[in-house]
């Protein structure tokens, strides 16, 4: 399957989105009209059209609702794709996971509160990293903010700047098969797409609060632009969140420091890391 799939580069992703936005403008009538429709100023939308900037997920979501288009339509390289066959082309197996599925706003699977987004790192002895999440409903959209602590600097994404907090916007959607998460960070042009299958929902500590899936991470060209790794979204208490949210050198955890129930989930999701 891997060899037969087309893996889009960061440039190709930008071109696909830019082209689809151009089609959306044609459908609406003008850049001014479409900008007013979604609450984005004309200059910023022009940057999206030119490919100089990637739209935030919530911007694409608003467009998909206003225009009656599936969210994945904006990322498909096949202009003739319909809502039934459009594929969200975010890396390797992601395409097969979301093919032909209609994503809607989700409010019942991921509840409001504090979360840890555990991201498996199978090419590293450190085992996994965890990102603090605060999840809330905003205007009918399940919106996520991730506070990423220093890990971007450690990975060389922000050239070693000692940033204690960094916020990433995201939205979640659901289908009958699972949950689709989209995260973006516009300043450094990073986009993540996570897909979590309901089939992997586990009873942890007696509660159905963990979602298991895969995460596709996009970064600028030359910096391991695409990687696919398992992820776990785990709900945590305010008290635990306060402890984990305290200043730390890194959000990367050694294997022996990862909670056993999280280790079990990573073993359940048999997805090695791919880099292109």
C-alpha positions in Angstrom: 0.0 0.0 0.0 2.8 2.4 0.9 4.5 2.1 -2.4 1.3 2.8 -4.4 0.4 6.0 -2.5 1.4 9.5 -3.6 3.0 11.3 -0.6 2.5 15.0 -1.1 5.3 17.3 -0.2 4.8 20.5 1.8 4.9 22.5 -1.4 2.3 20.2 -3.0 0.0 20.5 0.0 0.2 24.3 -0.3 -0.5 24.1 -4.0 -3.5 21.9 -3.5 -5.0 24.1 -0.8 -4.2 27.2 -2.8 -5.9 25.8 -6.0 -8.9 24.7 -4.1 -9.3 28.1 -2.4 -9.2 29.6 -5.9 -12.1 27.4 -6.9 -13.9 28.4 -3.8 -13.4 32.1 -4.6 -14.8 31.5 -8.1 -17.8 29.8 -6.6 -18.5 32.7 -4.1 -17.7 35.5 -6.5 -14.8 37.5 -5.1 -12.0 37.5 -2.5 -13.7 40.2 -0.6 -17.0 38.3 -0.3 -15.3 35.0 0.8 -13.2 36.9 3.3 -16.2 38.5 4.8 -18.0 35.2 4.9 -15.4 33.5 7.1 -14.2 36.6 9.0 -10.7 36.8 7.6 -9.2 40.0 6.3 -8.7 40.2 2.5 -4.9 40.5 2.8 -4.6 37.4 4.8 -6.9 35.4 2.5 -4.7 36.6 -0.4 -1.7 35.0 1.3 -3.6 31.8 1.5 -4.4 32.0 -2.2 -0.8 32.7 -3.2 0.5 29.8 -1.1 2.5 32.1 1.2 0.6 30.9 4.2 -1.4 27.8 5.1 -5.0 28.5 6.4 -5.7 27.5 10.0 -7.9 24.4 10.3 -10.8 26.4 11.7 -10.7 28.7 8.6 -11.0 25.7 6.3 -13.8 24.3 8.5 -15.8 27.5 8.2 -15.4 27.4 4.4 -16.4 23.8 4.2 -19.6 24.6 6.2 -20.4 27.8 4.2 -19.8 26.2 0.8 -21.2 22.8 1.7 -18.0 21.0 0.8 -16.3 18.1 2.7 -13.2 19.3 4.7 -10.9 16.9 2.8 -11.8 18.5 -0.5 -9.3 21.3 0.3 -6.4 18.8 0.4 -7.3 16.5 -2.5 -5.0 16.8 -5.6 -7.8 15.3 -7.7 -10.0 18.2 -8.8 -12.8 15.8 -9.9 -13.0 14.2 -6.4 -16.5 14.1 -4.9 -17.4 14.0 -1.2 -17.6 10.2 -1.4 -14.2 9.7 -2.9 -12.2 12.8 -1.8 -9.1 11.8 0.2 -7.4 13.9 2.8 -3.9 13.4 1.5 -1.9 13.8 4.7 0.8 11.3 4.3 0.9 7.5 4.0 -1.9 5.5 5.7 -3.9 8.6 6.5 -5.5 8.5 3.1 -6.9 5.0 3.6 -8.2 5.8 7.1 -10.4 8.7 6.0 -11.4 7.7 2.5 -15.1 8.2 1.8 -16.0 9.4 5.3 -17.9 12.5 6.2 -16.6 14.3 9.2 -18.8 16.3 11.5 -18.4 18.4 14.6 -17.7 16.1 17.6 -18.9 16.8 21.1 -19.5 13.4 22.7 -16.2 11.6 22.4 -13.7 14.2 23.6 -15.1 16.0 26.6 -14.1 19.5 27.7 -11.1 19.6 30.0 -7.3 19.0 30.2 -5.6 16.4 28.1 -2.3 15.0 27.3 -1.6 14.2 23.6 0.9 11.4 23.8 3.0 11.0 20.6 5.0 7.8 20.1 8.6 8.2 19.0 9.7 4.8 17.8 12.9 6.0 16.2 14.1 7.5 19.5 15.2 5.9 22.7 13.2 8.5 24.6 10.0 6.6 23.9 7.3 9.3 23.6 6.5 12.9 24.1 3.4 14.5 25.6 1.8 17.8 24.7 -0.5 19.6 27.1 -4.0 20.2 25.6 -6.9 22.3 26.7 -10.1 21.3 24.9 -13.2 23.4 24.7 -16.3 24.0 22.6 -16.3 27.2 20.7 -19.1 28.3 18.4 -20.1 24.7 17.8 -16.6 23.6 17.0 -14.5 21.4 19.2 -11.4 23.6 19.4 -8.1 22.6 20.8 -5.1 24.5 22.0 -1.8 22.7 22.6 0.9 24.3 24.8 4.1 22.9 23.4 7.0 23.3 25.8 10.4 23.7 24.3 10.1 20.6 22.1 9.9 22.7 19.0 13.2 24.3 19.9 14.8 20.9 20.6 13.7 19.6 17.3 15.3 22.6 15.6 12.0 23.9 14.3 12.3 27.3 16.0 16.1 27.5 15.8 16.7 26.9 19.5 14.6 29.8 20.9 13.8 29.2 24.6 10.1 29.3 24.2 8.2 28.2 27.4 4.7 28.1 25.9 3.7 27.9 22.3 0.1 27.7 21.2 -1.3 25.7 18.3 -4.8 26.0 17.0 -6.8 22.9 16.2 -10.2 21.4 15.5 -11.7 18.0 15.9 -14.4 16.2 13.8 -16.0 12.8 14.1 -17.4 10.2 11.8 -19.0 6.8 12.6 -15.5 5.3 12.4 -13.4 7.7 14.4 -12.2 11.2 15.1 -10.2 13.4 12.8 -8.0 16.1 14.4 -6.3 19.0 12.6 -3.7 21.2 14.2 -1.7 24.0 12.7 0.9 26.5 13.7 1.0 29.3 11.1 4.2 31.0 12.2 6.4 28.0 11.6 4.3 26.4 9.0 3.7 23.2 10.8 0.6 21.2 10.3 -0.5 18.0 12.1 -3.3 15.7 11.2 -4.4 13.0 13.7 -6.8 10.2 13.1 -8.2 8.3 16.1 -10.3 5.2 15.6 -13.2 4.6 18.0 -12.4 0.9 17.7 -9.3 1.6 19.8 -11.3 3.3 22.6 -10.1 1.7 25.9 -11.3 1.6 29.4 -8.5 3.3 31.3 -9.1 3.7 35.1 -12.7 2.7 34.4 -13.4 5.5 32.0 -13.7 5.7 28.2 -11.5 8.8 28.0 -8.6 7.7 25.9 -8.5 7.8 22.1 -5.9 5.9 20.1 -4.8 6.8 16.6 -2.0 8.0 14.3 -0.5 11.4 13.9 0.9 12.8 10.7 3.3 15.7 11.3 4.2 18.2 8.5 7.2 20.5 8.8 9.1 22.7 6.3 11.1 21.0 3.6 14.4 19.7 4.7 13.2 19.0 8.3 11.8 15.6 8.0 8.7 17.1 6.4 6.3 14.1 6.9 6.2 11.6 9.7 3.5 9.2 10.9 3.4 8.0 14.5 0.9 6.6 17.0 -0.8 9.0 19.4 -3.0 8.7 22.5 -5.3 11.5 23.7 -5.7 11.0 27.5 -7.9 13.1 29.7 -6.3 14.2 33.0 -7.4 16.0 36.1 -6.8 19.7 36.8 -4.5 18.7 39.6 -2.4 16.5 37.4 -2.5 19.0 34.6 -1.1 21.7 37.0 1.8 19.5 37.8 2.5 18.5 34.2 2.0 22.1 33.1 4.8 23.3 35.4 8.1 24.4 33.8 10.1 21.5 32.4 13.1 21.1 30.3 11.2 19.0 27.8 7.9 17.2 27.1 9.8 14.2 25.9 9.6 11.2 28.2 12.0 8.3 28.7 10.4 4.9 28.1 10.4 3.9 31.7 8.6 7.2 32.6 5.7 6.6 30.4 2.6 5.4 32.3 2.0 1.6 31.7 -1.5 2.2 30.3 -0.1 4.5 27.7 2.7 2.0 26.8 0.0 -0.6 26.3 -1.8 1.7 23.8 1.3 2.4 21.8 1.8 -1.4 21.5 -1.8 -1.8 20.4 -1.5 0.7 17.6 1.0 -1.1 15.5 2.1 1.8 13.3 5.9 2.3 12.9 7.2 5.8 12.2 7.6 6.7 8.5 9.7 9.7 7.2 9.7 10.9 3.7 
